[in-house]
Amino acid sequence: MGSKTAIVFGATGLVGNLLLEELINCGNYKAIRIFVRQTTDVSEPSVEEIITDFSLPESFLSKIEGNDLFICTGTTIRKAGSVANVEKIDRDLPAVVAEAAHKNGVKKIAVVSSIGADTNSKNYYLRIKGEMEENILKMGFEKTVIVRPSILLGERKEIRAGEIVGKAVMKAIQPVFTGKFRKYRPIHGRDVAKAMISLLEKEAGKNIFESDELKKIARE
């Protein structure tokens, strides 16, 4: 068993839930602190649940302490209700959490973004993810990892109809994605989770990893 403490935001989402499983099983961490809105079914002794009201940052920022921070938060406009609310969850919350973690002495951070993230994108979602990345990269962590998965495979606790259709289409045309287009192939959430853990163990250097790179790293 390792001696480190992991901190996880977004532990109930597709990638976050699989990340939690991988963190428990990898043996690198003696403790895993998850910040969640409501209690989960996890009964693992190494996991500490911190029930959190994310609308009140002052109530939880001082508790973001440990070695490695993993941020897997995200939403949809249907669930959030507006682009402004998506900005709060997908752009602003990760920045607030990361800034507090850095001040509290956390050295390493891994964040889930999206393929195509770009501050100049006309697509609101990709713009928001690009702005989130820009904010995180400015913070000066010892190690910063930003992962950009393509369409995610795996079972979600919530049903996203549009994503189900997207997965089916992408699977059907997957053979088309070769060469420089390989990064657009669907990727399983577990591969993203495994890559995030592995990348934080590597030497500092490159910060942003595309979907095809994540799959390769996860299988190493």
C-alpha positions in Angstrom: 0.0 0.0 0.0 1.3 3.4 -1.0 1.6 6.4 1.4 -0.1 9.0 -0.8 -3.6 10.6 -0.6 -5.7 11.0 -3.7 -8.4 13.6 -4.0 -11.3 13.1 -6.4 -14.0 15.4 -7.7 -16.6 13.9 -10.0 -16.3 10.4 -8.5 -19.9 9.5 -9.5 -19.6 10.2 -13.2 -18.5 7.6 -15.8 -14.7 8.3 -15.7 -14.7 9.3 -12.0 -16.4 6.1 -10.9 -14.0 4.0 -12.8 -11.1 6.1 -11.6 -12.2 5.5 -8.0 -12.1 1.7 -8.7 -8.6 2.0 -10.2 -7.3 4.1 -7.4 -8.5 1.6 -4.8 -6.9 -1.3 -6.7 -3.6 0.2 -7.9 -2.0 0.2 -4.5 -0.5 3.7 -4.8 -2.7 5.4 -2.2 -3.3 4.9 1.5 -6.3 7.2 1.4 -8.8 8.5 -1.3 -10.9 11.5 -0.5 -14.0 11.9 -2.7 -16.0 15.1 -2.7 -19.6 14.2 -3.6 -23.1 15.8 -3.3 -24.6 12.7 -1.6 -23.4 9.5 -0.1 -22.3 6.7 -2.4 -22.3 2.9 -2.0 -18.6 2.7 -1.6 -17.6 0.9 1.6 -13.8 0.6 1.0 -11.9 1.6 4.2 -9.4 3.7 2.3 -12.2 5.9 0.9 -13.3 9.0 2.8 -16.5 10.6 1.5 -16.9 14.4 2.0 -20.5 15.4 1.4 -20.2 18.7 -0.4 -22.4 21.7 -1.4 -20.5 22.8 -4.5 -22.4 26.1 -4.5 -20.6 27.0 -1.2 -16.9 26.7 -2.0 -15.9 28.2 1.3 -17.4 25.2 3.0 -15.0 22.7 1.5 -11.9 24.3 0.0 -9.8 23.9 3.1 -10.5 20.2 3.0 -8.8 19.7 -0.4 -5.6 18.3 1.0 -3.4 15.4 -0.2 -0.9 14.6 -2.9 -2.7 14.0 -6.2 -5.9 15.8 -7.4 -8.2 14.2 -10.0 -11.0 16.3 -11.5 -13.6 14.5 -13.5 -16.5 16.9 -13.2 -18.8 17.6 -16.1 -22.4 18.2 -17.1 -24.7 18.7 -20.1 -26.7 21.7 -21.1 -29.9 19.6 -20.6 -28.9 18.9 -17.0 -27.4 22.3 -16.3 -30.2 24.3 -17.9 -28.1 27.0 -19.6 -24.6 27.7 -21.0 -23.9 29.9 -18.0 -24.5 27.0 -15.7 -22.3 24.7 -17.8 -19.5 27.3 -17.5 -19.9 27.2 -13.7 -19.5 23.5 -13.6 -17.2 22.6 -16.4 -14.9 25.7 -16.3 -15.2 27.6 -13.1 -15.5 24.8 -10.5 -12.3 23.0 -11.7 -10.4 26.3 -11.5 -11.7 27.0 -8.0 -10.9 23.5 -6.8 -7.4 23.5 -8.4 -6.5 26.9 -7.0 -7.4 25.8 -3.5 -5.6 22.5 -3.8 -2.4 24.3 -5.0 -2.6 26.7 -2.0 -3.1 23.7 0.3 0.1 22.1 -1.0 -1.2 19.5 -3.5 1.6 18.9 -6.0 0.0 17.0 -8.9 -3.3 17.4 -10.8 -5.1 15.4 -13.6 -8.2 16.8 -15.2 -10.7 15.4 -17.7 -11.3 17.8 -20.6 -12.6 16.9 -24.1 -11.3 16.2 -27.5 -11.4 19.4 -29.6 -11.1 21.7 -26.5 -10.3 25.2 -27.8 -10.7 28.6 -26.4 -11.5 30.0 -29.8 -14.1 27.3 -30.7 -17.6 28.4 -31.8 -19.0 25.4 -30.0 -19.8 26.5 -26.5 -18.8 23.2 -24.9 -15.4 23.0 -26.6 -14.8 26.7 -25.8 -15.6 26.1 -22.1 -13.3 23.1 -21.9 -10.5 25.1 -23.6 -10.9 27.9 -21.1 -10.9 25.4 -18.3 -7.6 24.0 -19.6 -6.1 27.5 -19.9 -7.0 28.3 -16.3 -5.5 25.0 -14.9 -2.2 25.3 -16.9 -1.5 28.7 -15.3 -1.5 27.4 -11.8 2.0 26.0 -11.6 1.5 22.5 -10.2 4.6 20.3 -10.1 2.8 18.0 -12.5 -0.3 18.9 -14.6 -2.1 16.3 -16.8 -5.0 17.2 -19.0 -6.7 14.4 -20.8 -8.9 14.8 -23.9 -11.0 11.7 -24.4 -13.2 11.2 -27.5 -16.7 9.7 -27.1 -16.6 7.7 -23.9 -17.6 4.1 -23.7 -18.9 2.5 -20.5 -22.0 2.5 -18.4 -23.2 5.8 -16.9 -25.5 6.0 -13.9 -27.5 8.6 -15.9 -28.9 8.1 -19.4 -27.8 10.5 -22.1 -29.8 9.8 -25.2 -27.7 11.8 -27.5 -24.5 10.1 -26.3 -26.0 6.7 -26.8 -26.7 7.6 -30.5 -23.2 9.1 -30.8 -21.6 5.9 -29.5 -23.4 3.7 -31.9 -22.5 5.9 -34.9 -18.8 6.2 -33.8 -18.5 2.5 -33.3 -19.9 1.9 -36.8 -17.5 4.3 -38.5 -14.5 3.6 -36.2 -12.4 1.9 -39.0 -12.4 5.2 -40.8 -10.4 6.9 -38.1 -6.8 6.1 -38.9 -3.6 8.1 -38.9 -4.1 11.6 -37.5 -7.8 10.9 -37.1 -7.2 8.0 -34.7 -7.8 10.2 -31.7 -11.4 10.5 -32.7 -12.1 6.8 -32.0 -14.3 6.1 -29.0 -12.4 5.3 -25.8 -13.5 3.4 -22.7 -13.8 5.4 -19.5 -11.6 2.8 -17.7 -8.7 3.5 -20.2 -9.0 7.2 -19.4 -8.9 6.5 -15.7 -5.9 4.2 -15.9 -4.0 6.7 -18.1 -4.7 9.5 -15.6 -3.2 7.5 -12.8 -0.2 6.4 -14.8 0.6 9.8 -16.2 0.8 11.4 -12.7 3.5 8.8 -11.9 5.6 9.9 -14.9 8.2 12.7 -15.0 7.0 16.2 -15.5 6.8 17.3 -19.1 4.0 17.2 -21.6 0.6 18.4 -20.2 -2.1 17.6 -22.8 -2.9 14.0 -24.0 -5.2 13.2 -26.8 -7.6 10.2 -26.8 -5.5 7.8 -28.8 -2.5 8.5 -26.5 -4.6 7.7 -23.5 -5.6 4.3 -24.8 -2.0 3.4 -25.5 -0.8 4.6 -22.1 -3.6 2.6 -20.4 -2.5 -0.6 -22.1 1.2 -0.2 -21.2 
